[in-house]
Amino acid sequence: SLPRCCVVATGGLGGAGKTTLATAVVRTRPAVRAAFDDVYWVTLGRASRAQLLAKMLALVSELKEGGGEIASASKGGEAAADTVEAATKRLRTLLSSRRALVVVDDAWTQDHFAAFLGALRRLATQGRW
């Protein structure tokens, strides 16, 4: 059985193949998809804080709807939270009740990645790691 919460990160220079590797693992390995209730792909890019909030809220919305085989949270968002911190808290709540794979792609700053990691870190400290 897989742990309830696990973080795997890749890092490196642009063009090194990080997205290609993640895509290959997530999209072409049925065993990976089968291990999770849902798979979500969030592309951050050089997002402003407002855009980061919108992407987090889009993921919140998709988690509430149950997503699909591979849902993409790169569109808009909902008005359920008005700060990145509130959205992080909402993500934590929604992720605590399911086994989801969340791929955070193209994170240009540590702060942006940390917003998503914050939701997972609290799950880990609650004995779900």
C-alpha positions as CSV (number, residue, x, y, z in Angstrom):
1,S,0.0,0.0,0.0
2,L,1.2,3.5,-0.9
3,P,1.7,6.1,1.8
4,R,-1.1,8.5,2.2
5,C,1.1,11.5,1.4
6,C,4.3,11.5,-0.5
7,V,6.3,14.3,-2.3
8,V,8.6,13.6,-5.2
9,A,10.4,16.5,-6.8
10,T,12.6,16.9,-9.8
11,G,14.8,19.9,-10.4
12,G,17.2,21.1,-13.0
13,L,17.8,23.6,-15.8
14,G,15.1,24.5,-18.3
15,G,15.0,22.0,-21.1
16,A,16.5,19.2,-19.0
17,G,13.5,17.0,-19.5
18,K,11.7,17.3,-16.1
19,T,8.2,17.8,-17.7
20,T,8.9,15.0,-20.2
21,L,9.8,12.6,-17.4
22,A,6.7,13.5,-15.3
23,T,4.5,13.2,-18.4
24,A,6.0,9.8,-19.2
25,V,5.5,8.5,-15.7
26,V,2.0,9.9,-15.2
27,R,0.4,9.4,-18.6
28,T,1.9,6.2,-19.9
29,R,2.1,4.1,-16.8
30,P,-1.4,2.6,-16.0
31,A,-0.1,1.3,-12.6
32,V,0.7,4.9,-11.6
33,R,-2.8,6.2,-12.5
34,A,-4.4,3.1,-10.9
35,A,-2.7,3.8,-7.6
36,F,-4.6,7.1,-7.2
37,D,-8.3,8.2,-7.1
38,D,-7.5,11.2,-9.3
39,V,-4.5,12.7,-11.1
40,Y,-4.2,16.5,-11.4
41,W,-1.6,18.5,-13.4
42,V,-1.0,22.1,-12.4
43,T,1.3,24.2,-14.6
44,L,2.4,27.3,-12.8
45,G,4.9,29.0,-15.1
46,R,5.9,32.6,-14.2
47,A,2.6,33.2,-12.4
48,S,2.0,36.3,-10.3
49,R,0.6,35.7,-6.8
50,A,-2.9,36.4,-8.2
51,Q,-2.4,33.9,-11.0
52,L,-1.1,31.4,-8.4
53,L,-4.2,31.8,-6.3
54,A,-6.4,31.3,-9.4
55,K,-4.6,28.1,-10.3
56,M,-4.9,26.8,-6.7
57,L,-8.6,27.6,-6.7
58,A,-9.0,25.8,-10.0
59,L,-7.5,22.7,-8.4
60,V,-9.8,23.2,-5.4
61,S,-12.8,23.3,-7.8
62,E,-11.6,20.2,-9.6
63,L,-11.1,18.3,-6.4
64,K,-14.6,19.2,-5.3
65,E,-16.0,17.9,-8.6
66,G,-13.9,14.7,-8.5
67,G,-11.8,15.6,-11.6
68,G,-11.3,13.1,-14.3
69,E,-8.6,10.7,-15.2
70,I,-6.1,13.6,-15.6
71,A,-7.6,16.9,-14.8
72,S,-5.8,20.2,-15.6
73,A,-5.9,23.1,-13.2
74,S,-4.5,25.7,-15.4
75,K,-7.7,27.6,-16.2
76,G,-9.5,29.9,-13.8
77,G,-10.8,29.4,-10.2
78,E,-13.6,29.9,-7.8
79,A,-14.2,32.6,-5.3
80,A,-14.0,30.2,-2.2
81,A,-10.7,31.7,-0.9
82,D,-9.2,35.1,-1.4
83,T,-5.6,34.4,-0.4
84,V,-3.0,31.8,-1.3
85,E,-2.9,30.8,2.4
86,A,-6.7,30.2,2.4
87,A,-6.5,28.2,-0.8
88,T,-3.6,26.1,0.7
89,K,-5.8,25.3,3.7
90,R,-8.8,24.3,1.4
91,L,-6.5,22.1,-0.7
92,R,-5.3,20.4,2.5
93,T,-8.8,19.7,3.5
94,L,-9.8,18.3,0.2
95,L,-6.7,16.2,-0.3
96,S,-7.0,14.7,3.2
97,S,-10.0,12.5,2.1
98,R,-8.6,11.0,-1.1
99,R,-5.5,9.5,-2.7
100,A,-4.6,12.1,-5.4
101,L,-1.5,12.6,-7.4
102,V,-0.9,16.3,-7.9
103,V,1.8,17.2,-10.4
104,V,3.0,20.8,-10.0
105,D,4.9,21.6,-13.2
106,D,7.0,24.5,-14.3
107,A,7.3,26.1,-10.8
108,W,9.6,29.1,-11.3
109,T,9.9,30.1,-7.7
110,Q,10.1,28.2,-4.4
111,D,7.3,30.3,-3.0
112,H,4.9,29.0,-5.7
113,F,5.9,25.4,-5.1
114,A,5.7,25.9,-1.3
115,A,2.1,27.0,-1.6
116,F,1.2,23.5,-2.9
117,L,3.7,21.8,-0.6
118,G,2.1,23.5,2.4
119,A,-1.1,21.6,1.8
120,L,0.8,18.3,1.7
121,R,3.2,19.1,4.6
122,R,0.3,19.4,7.1
123,L,-1.1,16.1,5.9
124,A,2.3,14.5,6.7
125,T,2.3,15.9,10.2
126,Q,-1.2,14.5,10.8
127,G,0.1,11.0,10.4
128,R,-0.9,10.5,6.8
129,W,2.6,10.5,5.3
